[in-house]
Amino acid sequence: MVKRATILRAAGRRRHRGLALILVVAVIALASVLGYAMLSGATLQNRAGANQARLMQADYLAESGLNIAMYYLQNPDKAPGYPNFGGVGYWGGTGGDSAVSSAVAGTTNVTVTRDASDQWTYEIVAVGKAGANADTKVTRSTGARVYVRNQYSVKHAGAFNGNSTIGAYMTFNGDLWSSKNLGIKTGVLPLPVVTGVGYTSSPLVGVGFTSPSGGWGVPNNSLNPAPSSTDLNLYKTYWYNDVQYTCDSGAAATLTGVTLGTSAANPAGIWYYKPGGTLNITGNVTINGTLVVEGGLKIQATGATITIIPKSGFPALIVTDTLEIQHQKNKLICNGVTYVGNQLKSGGTTPLLPANYSTFTVNGALLMGNTAGGFINGYNVYTSVTYDSSKALAPDITSTAQHVPKGVSVLRWGLP
């Protein structure tokens, strides 16, 4: 009996050891499965986190592409390909995937398309790609429809739409721009002076001509530098501090001994005359605002002073036809943009002494719209034009000619 009990106890111990081994193996297997599951979950979570980071990065890259496009539309002179942009006239995009920064593992691809019905409206599509490996790269696309706010910008002392020769009695302190021939005479007294660059595709050189102090330059486009009579704003109605007003209209064909200014109904002081020919100024006149003459203007006094001081952002003088200044001792002073649609002409009897000559002074810029030429032969009024960026402001003088961007408005954010 003792022997049998011993045998049974030994068998029981062997059965317990086998069960323990099975339990140990089961626990190890379960731990392995749990470890694998945890490792797989961590790996998946890590990949998901990386994908989320790349997704956000791709979004940022796409939006960076939009911002780049809007910056170049607002500042075309900073864009690659300026000024011709391959003949399309605006920055058309990156032309493929382009790295935004060496510190970012990603690219942006930007396409800009001008609206067929409005040259200032553009569609932008930007595609951002984040990630260095093709199998984990994330792509995001976005877009926008934008309108580029624009205005007429004056950057030259003289802007001429026709053949122009700067002759005796003329001084231009600043650059000149002519869409046709441009020359500076020599061998005449008093010598003409041009202190800046002469921008023209056809400079007159050789015998009888000299170069401006700043040399010759090529215009960045072939458009007319000054407004034409067909796209000229006569300011019959205008906006001032976001309110629309109507100008004052003068009925007289002659002005003398008057001061014209602003009012509550005409806060910019726009004075419009349509004399049916020529408006004559026969004495001292002061205009604290803008004088607009739809026709010709003749200064035919003796010893008169005519001073025009416009509000900021408005031209000083607009004459759609010929501006004639007669001798002697008359002074026409325009402290702002001055526009002559036809020609500048001198008249009366030329004095023997230079001190008795009439003078024409422009502090701002002189624009001449005549495509046939702006100065009548024999013009001998002492003329001094000084470019002043603070006074050369007339952003609404035309709606088409030589407008430049001044800001971007988003019409739609996102793809259409």
C-alpha positions as CSV (number, residue, x, y, z in Angstrom):
1,M,0.0,0.0,0.0
2,V,2.8,2.4,0.8
3,K,4.4,1.7,-2.6
4,R,1.1,2.3,-4.4
5,A,0.6,5.6,-2.6
6,T,4.1,6.7,-3.5
7,I,3.5,5.9,-7.2
8,L,0.2,7.8,-7.2
9,R,1.8,10.9,-5.6
10,A,4.6,10.8,-8.3
11,A,2.1,10.6,-11.1
12,G,0.1,13.5,-9.6
13,R,3.3,15.6,-9.5
14,R,4.0,14.8,-13.2
15,R,0.4,15.8,-14.2
16,H,0.8,19.2,-12.3
17,R,4.1,19.8,-14.0
18,G,2.6,19.2,-17.5
19,L,-0.3,21.5,-16.8
20,A,2.0,24.2,-15.6
21,L,4.0,23.9,-18.8
22,I,0.9,24.3,-20.8
23,L,-0.1,27.3,-18.8
24,V,3.3,28.9,-19.2
25,V,3.2,28.3,-23.0
26,A,-0.3,29.7,-23.1
27,V,0.7,32.8,-21.2
28,I,3.8,33.3,-23.4
29,A,1.6,32.9,-26.5
30,L,-0.9,35.4,-25.2
31,A,1.8,37.8,-24.2
32,S,3.3,37.5,-27.7
33,V,-0.1,38.2,-29.3
34,L,-0.6,41.1,-27.1
35,G,2.9,42.4,-27.8
36,Y,2.4,42.1,-31.5
37,A,-1.0,43.8,-31.3
38,M,0.5,46.6,-29.2
39,L,3.5,46.9,-31.7
40,S,1.1,46.9,-34.6
41,G,-1.1,49.5,-33.0
42,A,1.9,51.7,-32.2
43,T,3.2,51.4,-35.7
44,L,-0.2,52.2,-37.1
45,Q,-0.6,55.1,-34.8
46,N,2.8,56.3,-35.7
47,R,2.0,56.1,-39.4
48,A,-1.3,57.8,-38.9
49,G,0.4,60.6,-36.9
50,A,3.0,60.9,-39.7
51,N,0.3,61.0,-42.3
52,Q,-1.6,63.6,-40.4
53,A,1.6,65.7,-40.1
54,R,2.2,65.3,-43.9
55,L,-1.4,66.1,-44.6
56,M,-1.2,69.3,-42.6
57,Q,2.1,70.1,-44.3
58,A,0.6,69.5,-47.8
59,D,-2.2,71.9,-46.9
60,Y,0.3,74.5,-45.8
61,L,2.3,74.0,-49.0
62,A,-0.8,74.4,-51.1
63,E,-1.8,77.6,-49.3
64,S,1.7,78.8,-49.6
65,G,1.4,78.4,-53.3
66,L,-1.8,80.6,-53.2
67,N,0.0,83.3,-51.2
68,I,2.9,83.2,-53.6
69,A,0.6,83.7,-56.6
70,M,-1.3,86.6,-54.9
71,Y,2.0,88.2,-54.0
72,Y,3.3,88.1,-57.6
73,L,0.0,89.3,-59.0
74,Q,0.2,92.3,-56.6
75,N,3.9,92.8,-57.2
76,P,4.6,91.7,-60.8
77,D,8.0,93.4,-60.9
78,K,9.1,90.9,-58.2
79,A,8.0,87.8,-60.1
80,P,10.2,85.5,-62.3
81,G,9.9,86.4,-65.9
82,Y,9.1,90.1,-65.4
83,P,8.3,92.2,-67.5
84,N,7.1,90.1,-70.4
85,F,6.3,86.8,-68.7
86,G,6.7,84.9,-71.9
87,G,4.2,87.1,-73.7
88,V,1.2,86.4,-71.5
89,G,1.6,89.6,-69.4
90,Y,1.4,88.1,-65.9
91,W,3.0,85.4,-63.8
92,G,1.4,82.1,-64.9
93,G,2.7,79.9,-62.1
94,T,5.6,77.7,-61.1
95,G,5.5,75.6,-64.3
96,G,5.7,72.4,-62.2
97,D,6.6,71.2,-58.7
98,S,8.7,73.8,-57.0
99,A,10.4,73.6,-53.5
100,V,9.2,76.2,-51.2
101,S,12.1,75.9,-48.8
102,S,15.2,73.6,-48.4
103,A,14.0,72.9,-44.8
104,V,10.7,71.5,-46.0
105,A,10.4,68.0,-47.6
106,G,7.7,69.0,-50.1
107,T,6.8,71.0,-53.1
108,T,4.1,73.3,-54.4
109,N,2.8,73.5,-58.0
110,V,0.9,76.7,-58.9
111,T,-1.1,77.6,-62.0
112,V,-2.5,81.1,-62.6
113,T,-5.0,81.8,-65.3
114,R,-6.4,85.1,-66.3
115,D,-10.2,85.4,-66.7
116,A,-11.1,85.9,-70.4
117,S,-13.7,88.6,-69.6
118,D,-11.7,90.6,-67.0
119,Q,-7.9,91.2,-67.2
120,W,-7.8,91.8,-63.4
121,T,-9.5,88.6,-62.3
122,Y,-7.5,85.4,-62.0
123,E,-8.0,81.7,-61.1
124,I,-5.3,80.2,-59.0
125,V,-4.8,76.4,-58.4
126,A,-2.1,75.3,-56.0
127,V,-1.1,71.6,-55.3
128,G,1.0,70.9,-52.3
129,K,3.0,67.7,-51.9
130,A,4.5,66.6,-48.6
131,G,6.9,63.8,-48.0
132,A,10.2,62.5,-49.4
133,N,9.1,59.0,-50.3
134,A,6.7,58.2,-53.1
135,D,4.7,55.6,-51.2
136,T,4.1,57.9,-48.2
137,K,3.7,61.2,-50.1
138,V,0.5,63.2,-49.4
139,T,-1.0,65.6,-52.0
140,R,-3.5,68.4,-51.3
141,S,-5.1,70.8,-53.7
142,T,-6.7,74.2,-53.2
143,G,-7.5,77.2,-55.2
144,A,-8.9,80.7,-55.2
145,R,-10.5,83.3,-57.5
146,V,-9.0,86.7,-56.9
147,Y,-9.5,90.2,-58.2
148,V,-6.4,92.4,-58.4
149,R,-7.3,96.0,-57.3
150,N,-5.6,98.5,-59.6
151,Q,-4.9,102.1,-60.2
152,Y,-3.2,104.4,-62.6
153,S,0.3,105.1,-61.5
154,V,2.5,108.0,-62.5
155,K,6.3,107.4,-62.2
156,H,7.7,109.8,-64.7
157,A,8.1,113.6,-64.9
158,G,6.9,113.5,-68.5
159,A,4.8,110.9,-70.3
160,F,4.1,111.4,-74.0
161,N,2.0,109.3,-76.4
162,G,3.5,110.8,-79.5
163,N,6.9,111.9,-81.0
164,S,8.4,114.3,-78.5
165,T,11.4,116.6,-78.7
166,I,12.5,118.4,-75.6
167,G,13.8,121.8,-76.8
168,A,14.9,125.1,-75.5
169,Y,13.3,126.6,-72.4
170,M,12.3,123.1,-71.1
171,T,13.5,121.4,-67.9
172,F,12.4,118.0,-66.7
173,N,13.6,116.9,-63.3
174,G,12.9,113.2,-63.5
175,D,12.4,110.5,-66.0
176,L,10.7,110.8,-69.4
177,W,8.7,108.1,-71.2
178,S,7.6,108.3,-74.8
179,S,5.8,105.5,-76.7
180,K,7.3,106.9,-80.0
181,N,10.4,109.0,-80.8
182,L,12.0,110.9,-78.0
183,G,14.8,113.4,-78.4
184,I,16.6,116.1,-76.5
185,K,17.8,119.0,-78.6
186,T,21.3,120.4,-78.5
187,G,22.7,123.6,-80.0
188,V,19.7,125.7,-78.7
189,L,19.6,128.3,-75.9
190,P,18.7,128.0,-73.2
191,L,19.6,124.3,-73.3
192,P,17.0,121.8,-72.4
193,V,17.6,119.7,-69.2
194,V,16.5,116.2,-68.5
195,T,17.9,114.9,-65.2
196,G,16.5,111.3,-65.4
197,V,16.3,108.5,-67.8
198,G,14.6,108.7,-71.2
199,Y,12.5,105.6,-71.8
200,T,11.7,105.1,-75.4
201,S,12.2,102.4,-78.1
202,S,13.2,105.1,-80.6
203,P,15.7,107.6,-79.1
204,L,16.7,110.4,-81.4
205,V,20.5,110.5,-81.4
206,G,23.2,112.0,-83.6
207,V,23.8,115.5,-84.8
208,G,21.5,118.0,-83.1
209,F,20.5,115.7,-80.3
210,T,21.9,114.8,-76.9
211,S,21.2,112.2,-74.3
212,P,19.4,112.7,-70.9
213,S,21.5,112.8,-67.8
214,G,20.3,109.3,-66.9
215,G,20.9,107.9,-70.3
216,W,18.4,105.9,-72.4
217,G,16.2,103.1,-71.2
218,V,13.7,100.7,-72.8
219,P,10.1,100.8,-71.7
220,N,8.9,97.6,-70.0
221,N,5.8,97.5,-72.3
222,S,4.5,99.0,-75.5
223,L,1.4,100.6,-74.1
224,N,0.8,104.4,-74.2
225,P,2.3,106.0,-71.1
226,A,-0.5,108.6,-70.9
227,P,-4.2,108.3,-71.1
228,S,-5.9,109.0,-74.4
229,S,-8.9,111.2,-74.9
230,T,-11.1,108.1,-75.1
231,D,-10.2,106.7,-71.7
232,L,-9.8,110.0,-69.8
233,N,-11.8,110.6,-66.7
234,L,-13.2,114.1,-66.6
235,Y,-14.3,113.8,-63.0
236,K,-17.9,114.9,-63.6
237,T,-18.7,112.6,-60.8
238,Y,-16.1,111.3,-58.4
239,W,-15.5,109.4,-55.2
240,Y,-14.1,111.1,-52.1
241,N,-13.8,109.3,-48.7
242,D,-16.1,106.5,-50.1
243,V,-18.9,108.9,-51.0
244,Q,-19.8,109.9,-54.5
245,Y,-20.0,113.6,-55.4
246,T,-20.7,115.7,-58.5
247,C,-18.3,118.4,-59.7
248,D,-19.2,122.1,-60.1
249,S,-19.7,123.2,-63.7
250,G,-18.7,126.6,-64.8
251,A,-20.7,128.3,-67.6
252,A,-18.3,131.2,-68.3
253,A,-15.9,131.2,-71.2
254,T,-13.5,133.5,-69.4
255,L,-12.0,133.4,-65.9
256,T,-10.3,136.3,-64.2
257,G,-9.7,137.5,-60.6
258,V,-11.4,134.5,-59.0
259,T,-10.6,131.9,-56.4
260,L,-12.4,128.5,-56.8
261,G,-12.4,126.0,-54.0
262,T,-14.1,123.2,-52.2
263,S,-17.6,122.9,-50.7
264,A,-19.7,120.4,-48.8
265,A,-21.2,119.3,-52.1
266,N,-17.9,119.3,-53.9
267,P,-15.2,118.4,-51.3
268,A,-12.4,117.8,-53.8
269,G,-13.0,121.1,-55.6
270,I,-13.5,119.7,-59.1
271,W,-14.3,122.5,-61.5
272,Y,-15.5,121.4,-64.9
273,Y,-15.7,123.7,-68.0
274,K,-16.9,122.9,-71.5
275,P,-16.6,126.3,-73.3
276,G,-17.5,124.9,-76.7
277,G,-14.0,125.9,-77.8
278,T,-11.4,127.5,-75.6
279,L,-11.6,128.7,-71.9
280,N,-9.7,132.0,-71.6
281,I,-7.9,133.0,-68.4
282,T,-7.3,136.8,-68.5
283,G,-6.2,137.5,-64.9
284,N,-5.2,136.0,-61.6
285,V,-6.9,132.8,-60.8
286,T,-6.5,130.4,-57.8
287,I,-8.0,127.0,-57.8
288,N,-7.9,125.0,-54.6
289,G,-8.9,121.8,-56.3
290,T,-8.9,120.6,-59.9
291,L,-9.6,122.4,-63.2
292,V,-11.0,120.3,-66.0
293,V,-11.5,121.9,-69.4
294,E,-13.2,119.8,-72.1
295,G,-11.7,121.9,-74.9
296,G,-8.8,124.2,-75.1
297,L,-7.3,126.5,-72.4
298,K,-5.6,129.8,-73.2
299,I,-3.7,132.0,-70.7
300,Q,-3.8,135.4,-72.4
301,A,-3.3,137.8,-69.6
302,T,-0.3,140.0,-68.9
303,G,1.5,139.4,-65.6
304,A,-1.2,137.0,-64.3
305,T,-0.5,134.1,-61.8
306,I,-2.7,131.0,-62.1
307,T,-2.2,128.6,-59.3
308,I,-3.8,125.1,-59.0
309,I,-3.5,123.1,-55.8
310,P,-5.5,119.9,-56.0
311,K,-6.6,117.6,-53.2
312,S,-4.4,114.6,-52.7
313,G,-5.2,111.8,-55.2
314,F,-6.7,114.2,-57.8
315,P,-5.0,115.8,-60.8
316,A,-4.3,119.5,-60.9
317,L,-5.3,120.3,-64.5
318,I,-6.9,118.4,-67.3
319,V,-7.1,120.1,-70.8
320,T,-8.5,117.8,-73.5
321,D,-7.3,120.0,-76.4
322,T,-4.5,122.5,-76.7
323,L,-3.0,124.5,-73.8
324,E,-1.7,127.8,-75.0
325,I,0.3,130.1,-72.7
326,Q,0.8,133.6,-74.1
327,H,3.6,136.0,-73.2
328,Q,4.3,138.0,-71.2
329,K,5.1,137.4,-67.5
330,N,2.2,135.0,-67.0
331,K,2.7,132.2,-64.6
332,L,0.9,128.9,-64.6
333,I,1.7,126.8,-61.6
334,C,0.2,123.3,-61.3
335,N,1.0,121.4,-58.1
336,G,-0.1,117.9,-59.3
337,V,-0.6,115.8,-62.3
338,T,-1.2,117.9,-65.4
339,Y,-2.8,116.5,-68.5
340,V,-2.8,118.0,-72.0
341,G,-4.8,116.1,-74.6
342,N,-3.5,117.8,-77.7
343,Q,-0.4,120.2,-77.7
344,L,1.4,122.8,-75.7
345,K,1.6,126.1,-77.5
346,S,3.1,129.5,-76.8
347,G,1.5,132.7,-78.0
348,G,1.6,136.4,-78.0
349,T,4.7,138.5,-78.7
350,T,7.9,137.0,-77.5
351,P,9.6,139.5,-75.1
352,L,13.1,140.7,-75.7
353,L,14.2,140.0,-72.2
354,P,14.0,136.4,-70.7
355,A,12.7,138.0,-67.4
356,N,9.5,138.9,-69.2
357,Y,8.9,135.4,-70.6
358,S,5.9,133.5,-69.3
359,T,6.5,130.4,-67.2
360,F,4.8,127.0,-66.8
361,T,5.6,125.1,-63.7
362,V,4.5,121.6,-62.8
363,N,5.2,120.0,-59.5
364,G,4.0,116.4,-60.0
365,A,4.0,115.2,-63.6
366,L,3.1,116.3,-67.2
367,L,1.0,113.8,-69.3
368,M,0.4,114.4,-73.0
369,G,-2.1,112.3,-74.8
370,N,-1.6,113.4,-78.4
371,T,-0.1,110.6,-80.5
372,A,1.1,113.0,-83.2
373,G,3.3,115.0,-80.8
374,G,2.9,117.3,-77.9
375,F,4.9,120.4,-78.5
376,I,4.1,122.9,-81.3
377,N,7.2,124.1,-83.1
378,G,8.4,127.4,-81.6
379,Y,7.1,126.7,-78.1
380,N,9.2,129.0,-75.9
381,V,7.5,129.3,-72.6
382,Y,9.9,128.6,-69.8
383,T,8.7,125.2,-68.7
384,S,9.8,123.3,-65.6
385,V,8.4,119.9,-64.7
386,T,9.6,118.3,-61.4
387,Y,8.5,114.8,-60.6
388,D,7.1,114.6,-57.1
389,S,5.7,111.2,-56.0
390,S,3.6,112.9,-53.3
391,K,1.9,115.1,-55.9
392,A,1.9,112.8,-58.9
393,L,-1.2,111.0,-57.7
394,A,-4.2,110.6,-60.0
395,P,-5.3,106.9,-59.7
396,D,-8.7,107.5,-61.3
397,I,-7.7,109.6,-64.2
398,T,-8.2,106.6,-66.5
399,S,-9.7,103.2,-66.2
400,T,-7.5,101.4,-68.7
401,A,-4.1,103.0,-69.4
402,Q,-1.0,101.9,-67.5
403,H,-2.8,100.6,-64.4
404,V,-0.8,98.8,-61.8
405,P,-1.8,96.5,-59.0
406,K,-2.4,97.9,-55.5
407,G,-4.0,95.0,-53.7
408,V,-5.7,91.7,-54.0
409,S,-9.3,90.8,-53.1
410,V,-10.4,87.1,-52.7
411,L,-13.6,86.5,-54.6
412,R,-13.7,82.8,-53.7
413,W,-11.4,80.7,-51.5
414,G,-11.1,77.0,-52.6
415,L,-11.5,75.1,-55.8
416,P,-14.5,75.9,-58.0
